[in-house]
Amino acid sequence: MLEVGQPCPQFSTTLDNGDSLTTDQLLGRPFAVFFYPRADTPGCTKESIAFSALKPQFDALGVRVLGASKDPVAKQGKFRDKHSLTVELIADDESDVCEQFGVWQEKSMYGKTYMGVTRSTFLFNANGVLVESWPKVKVDGHPEAVLQAAQSL
């Protein structure tokens, strides 16, 4: 997983609306990327709605907020529309953004091991340097903690 002080990995991926996104397009203003296991599941929905509710405050600080999972573009778009999400969503099903950030990890449930996205968030400054990270996030209060950290940028 990325550590504070490291640069954002170089990547090229697709957003929920089909537009492409590269690391270079994020530079020039602070940005936060929150990773969630799967679109339209209870915890992921709650987290994405909470970040969307705080988007005006992030915008006022000049901080771009993106959510990311291994879901395809169509599923991310349906997730966005179903819950009226206002944050941008990265569809990482055909790229390796999750791997580059170190959130694609071995997990276990009911004695079975599998690979999955570990809920994590990364906050970068305008130069693309990681200033704070939250590994293994618990949803309640998390978007507010990221906003509070963004206020210090």
N, C-alpha and C positions, 0 to 999 in steps of 0.2 A: 504494500500500500504506500502511496505517496507520503512523504514527510514534509513538514513545514520547512520552507526555504527552497524546495525543489520547484523547477519550472513545470508548467502544465505540459503534459505529453503532447506531441504533435499527432493530430488525428484528422481524419476526414470521414464524415458520417452524414446521416440524413435526419432531418427534422420531421415532426408529425405531419407537416403540410407538404412534404415531398422536397422541400428545399435542401440544398446541401449546406453543410457547416464544417468549417475547418478551425483549427486552433487559432490561426492568424486572424480570422474574422472576429474572434473574441477579444483580442488584445486592444488596448486603448481605453478600456474602462474596466472596473472591477466586475467579477462574475462569480456566481456560485453554481455548482453542479451537484444536485442530489440524486443519488442512485437508489432505485427501489427494485424489489424482486420481480414484480409482475403487475402490469396495468390492470386496473379494475378489480383488484382484490381489496379487502377491507382496509388494511393498514396503508397500502399504497394510495388508495383513494383518499383516505383521511389526510395523509401527508401532502398530497398534491393539491387538495382543496385548501389546506392551511397555507401553503406557499402562495397559491393563487390569491387568497384573501389578503395577504401581505404584499402582493406585487406593487400596489401604489407606493408603499413606503420604500420598497427596494428601488423602484423607479426614481423616487425623489432623491435617493442617495446616488443614483447613477449606476446601480448594480443590476446586471442582467442575471436572471435566474433561469436555469434549465434543469429539467428532470430527465433521467435516463434509465432505460431498462433494455433488456434483450428482445423486447416485443417489436414486431414489424410495423412499418409505417401505418398501414391500415388500422391495426389494433390501437396504436397510439392516437391516431386521429379520432377513432370512435370513443376512446377513453376521454379525450379532450372535450369532444362535443357532448357526450353523455353527462359530464359533470361540470360543464361550462368552465373548464380550466383556462386560465389566462397565462400561465407559465408555458414556455416552449418545452417540448418533449423531444428527446433524442431517441430515435429508433435504431438501436445498436444491434439489430439481428444480423446484419451483413458486414459489420466492422468489428474492431477489437477495442473500442473505447473502454469497456468494462475491464478488460484484461490489462490495458495500459495504466488504469488508475488503481489496479490491484484489488478490485472489488469482486471479481469473478473467482470465487473460492469454493473449496470443498465444504459442504454442509452435511448435517445429518438430522434425520427425523425418524422416530420410531425404529431406530437401529439400522436404517438404510442411509447410505452415503450417496451424495449426488453433487454436481456442480451447480452453483447458483449465485445470484447477485446478493452480496451482503449490503444491507441498507447503510449507506454512508454518504457524507456530504463534504464538499471541498470548497473553500472560499479563497479566491485568488485576487491579487491586486491588479491594477491596470496593466502592469508589465507581465502578467501571467505567472507570477510567483505565488506559490501556496502560502497563505498567511495563517490559515486555521483549517483543521479537519476534524470530523466527527465520525469515527469508525463505530460500527455496530449501533446505529441510532435507535433510540426508542422514540416513537412518533410524538407523543404528548409533549408539547412545549418546545419541540425541536426547531420548527421554523422561526419561532420567536427568538431562540438563542442565536440562530444564524443572523437574523436581522440585527440583533444587539451587537454581534461581532462586526457586521458590515458597517455599523455606525462609527466604528473606530478607524475606518480606512480613510 
